Amino acid sequence: MGTVLTAIIVLLLLAAAFGVLLGYASVRFKVEGNPIVDQIDAILPQTQCGQCGYPGCRPYAEAISNGDAINKCPPGGQSTIEALADLLDVEAVPLDSEHGEEKPKSVAFIREDECIGCTKCIQACPVDAILGAAKQMHTVITTECTGCDLCVEPCPVDCIDMIPIETTPNTWKWPEPPAPMDLIATDRGRGLATSEVH
Amino acid sequence: MSQVFSFHGGIHPPENKKQSTRAPIGKAPLPKQLVLPMQQHIGGPADPLVKVGDSVLKGQLIAEPIGRISAAVHAPTSGKVVDIAHYPIPHASGLSGECVVIETDGEDRWIEHEGIADYKAIERAQLTEHIRASGISGMGGAGFPTDVKLHLGDNHIVNTLIINAAECEPYITADDMLMRERPHEIIGGIEIIAHLLRPSHILIGIEDNKTNAIHALEAAVKHCDLNIDIIVVPTKYPSGGERQLIKLLTDIEVPAGKIPADIGIVCQNVGTTSAVYRAVHKGEPLISRIVTVTGDAVRHPKNLEVLLGTPFSSLLEACDLRPEALSRLVMGGPMMGVTVDNDRIPVIKTTNCLIAATKQEMPPAPPAQACIRCGMCEQACPADLLPQQLYWFSKGREFDKAKHHNLFDCIECGACAYVCPSNIPLVQYYRFAKSEIRTEEREQQKADHARERFEARQARLDREAAEKEAKRKARAAEAAKAQEARKAAAAKPKEEAAATATAAPDIKQLKTAAAVARTKLKKAQKAFDEAAAGNSEGLAELEQALNEARLKAEEAEKALSAGSPAPAEGGDAELKQLKVAAAVARTKLKKAQDALKNAEDKGLEGIDKLRATVEALEQKADEAQKAFDAAQPADAAAKQESAPKETPAKAEPAAEPALDAKALKQQVSIMRTKLKKAETALEAAESDEERSSLQADVDDLKKRFDEATEAFNKVEKAKMDAAAQAGIDLKQLRIDAAMAKAAITKGERALKKAEADDERAQIEQELVAAQAKSDELHKTLSQYD
């Protein structure tokens, strides 16, 4: 009887000690905010285009952290979906075409002759990449433009084009090498022959 | 210090250098057009200074460097700028870049140029600037602007200068030939660089396959004051790699992610030293370089001194190209160079070799097979990496892992691919992975930048909204205040208007009412007096009515004198009350008349006289009533008319002041009308000038109006005073009269009761005495009326 009592008392004391320890740790090492939202937000392309149905990338990051689908970001494309899947340890699903398709990166361009200076696009731009004033011609600061498309809709004279970004020698990417072929003995030298044709 | 160390890995590919060293350095023919890309170096592209149509001289600056890491571009010969546009440039992508196209005139006229006589005498910064202005960038292959390497600042202390003369890649002999033919230029260049960097050791690393070059350099070094060590290293690819050469000569490994300058070492290519020599001593900017043109497809492979911007086709022509034999044109060496499709691509500062290869010489890459994990690539890697792992990660797009396996330390030498038994294009995979990672990083950077801007904008919008809200609140508060003020201001003019405009008819009405009340009072007084004179019964009642009437009259008078501040409706109500009171007074008067009638019926003395007075009174009361009735539905003017109608009914002493008062009242009303008109004009007035003059008018009128009102009030008051004084006297008399009347009444009653004759006689006697007294009193009283 005595040993049982001792065991219970010892366990109780241990429980109390760990309880105090955990309680202290939860106060001492409290994490402010939701770190997962920051991580998701860091992966999203920050075009702030709203194609996902949320007013910007951070709201979508919050929605994802609350269980929304990860395939609603067309500007990010499949690579973003994969990165998100990796981060959240969920399955990478194809892009939800309901929210748009993955398009080549582009920037807005204002045909300046046609611009009437209404400032509507300036108000629409989420990153302040359009320069101009009322009744003055507007122009896009190309390096700041995220290609979100949001300025195209409000333009009353339709003078904004989305121009795909041209590849320069500095932004050019080496192509992925073709996948290796499986050869059998009789195929030896075939590569040479096919190359000759080229 | 002639010890040679070793680096990991490396390969021994066939050298193929002999073909191009048989002939001395030739001079490339002057092409018709020179195409000069604005970016022939690492860093920011140069900015063109010339316009299409400009004539340029040989050595003239045509594009200036933009930013710290950039290089100038000079015209390689005299001619005319015919185009500034995008042309194909020597780049793996085959894309085009901005170029200045010069049509040569064949004269090859130099711009005025002069070397620095004594470079040791000038500031080192000035010397570096001169080198920068000469547009010199590394000529070994990477093309890093040389001036940046020569002006490292205080945070880098250079103790070792290494001159890279290894030229390890097969086929290329440009540096070899340069060393053979112009060793003094190289040593001269080393002297200048050594003067700038002040290293404690100067090492020239050269492979042992360049015997002639070693001899030439050794001969040149003998004439040099500097302690230069020529270190012959065994031929092994890629000993010419910067890090590999440093390892070979000093046994120091440059840490990953750092540059040699971080460990006190600077590496320069021999070609670069020669260019520095020419720039400083001769004042010639970098406008030409030595290019090896080799390969089995050219009949006379050799090295050529080529002007920058010369198209490849021109060089191939100069070396007798066999077009039918050409299967592949390679820019650079066979290990690291890139295949180009276009022979219009120009020579730039980093072009050291052009290989026109036949099919046998460079067969197309056999198809890649599966990796068998043999590990030969690891054995060959000069950077101590794990090429096989990197291959898997790159292929599987696991770029993070590839990065962690130091993918970016790969120098893309191609040793691993060279030894790979499965013919896997490993370097292509690394290049692909590197560019993917770089793109990702660039996009990440852009995304972070966009986020920053987005958040800044959001913050700005929030702040603006808050400011707007605050402003709106402030405005609302102000508006409320203003409204209150306006209300107060509006109330004031209303009060004023009550005194002048709006309340004017009320005042008129009040005055009319007062006058009416006064008249009624007087009538009641008269009736009472007459009644008292007649010793009639109900005198007390009459007196009460009189007092009430007087009270009403006084109230009316008071209201009138209070005048302007009284609100319009209040005035109206009071007026009505006054009218009611007057009506009551009238009723009471009638009652008094009834009482008088009663007294008449009883047949008292002086009744006849009383009757006549009452009849007159009745008539007058009727008249007054009629006038009042007429006045009530009619407007103020009609009421005013009613007052003079009543005036004749007034007692004689009051008549004259009443007339005076009437005149004054008229004057007051005229003044008021004028004032009102003036004020309306003032309100309507637009300009300030008009306003001020009108204001003066209004003030003047107000003053006059006040004066008139005062005079009117004075007269009114005097009237009241007179009435009051008379009232006191009359009161006393009336009291006496009332007492006498009471005595008479008593006597009469006693007389009725009395049975005995003697008693009756006594009472009659007393009654006669009382009668006499009453008569006397009445006489006095009537004198006042």
Contacts between the chains, C-beta under 8 A, distances in Angstrom:
chain1	res1	chain2	res2	distance
A	41	B	451	7.4
A	42	B	444	8.0
A	44	B	447	7.4
A	45	B	443	7.1
A	45	B	447	5.4
A	46	B	446	7.8
A	46	B	447	3.9
A	46	B	448	7.2
A	46	B	450	4.1
A	46	B	451	4.5
A	46	B	454	6.7
A	47	B	450	6.9
A	48	B	450	6.9
A	48	B	454	5.0
A	56	B	454	6.7
A	57	B	451	7.1
A	57	B	454	7.7
A	79	B	440	7.9
A	126	B	454	5.3
A	126	B	457	6.7
A	127	B	450	5.1
A	127	B	453	4.1
A	127	B	454	5.3
A	127	B	457	6.6
A	128	B	453	5.8
A	128	B	456	7.6
A	128	B	457	5.1
A	129	B	453	7.5
A	144	B	449	7.6
A	144	B	450	7.7
A	144	B	453	6.6
A	146	B	446	7.5
A	146	B	450	4.8
A	167	B	93	7.4
A	167	B	95	6.6
A	168	B	95	6.8
A	168	B	97	7.4
A	169	B	39	7.5
A	169	B	89	6.6
A	169	B	91	4.5
A	169	B	93	5.5
A	169	B	95	5.0
A	169	B	97	5.7
A	171	B	439	7.3
A	171	B	442	7.4
A	172	B	91	7.5
A	172	B	92	7.7
A	172	B	93	3.9
A	172	B	95	6.0
A	172	B	435	7.5
A	173	B	432	7.4
A	173	B	435	4.1
A	173	B	436	6.5
A	173	B	439	5.7
A	174	B	92	7.2
A	174	B	428	6.8
A	174	B	431	4.0
A	174	B	432	4.6
A	174	B	434	7.4
A	174	B	435	4.7
A	175	B	432	6.7
A	176	B	429	8.0
A	176	B	432	5.0
A	177	B	368	7.4
A	177	B	425	4.9
A	177	B	428	4.2
A	177	B	429	5.8
A	177	B	432	6.5
A	178	B	368	7.8
A	180	B	367	6.8
A	180	B	368	3.7
A	180	B	369	5.6
A	180	B	370	6.1
A	180	B	422	7.3
A	180	B	424	6.5
A	181	B	367	4.7
A	181	B	368	7.2
A	181	B	369	7.5
A	182	B	369	7.6
A	182	B	370	7.2
A	183	B	367	6.4
A	183	B	369	5.9
A	190	B	367	7.2
A	191	B	364	7.0
A	191	B	365	7.4
A	191	B	366	4.5
A	191	B	367	3.8
A	192	B	363	6.3
A	192	B	364	6.4
A	192	B	366	6.6
A	195	B	363	7.9
A	195	B	364	3.4
A	195	B	365	7.9
A	196	B	359	7.9
A	196	B	364	7.8
A	198	B	364	7.7
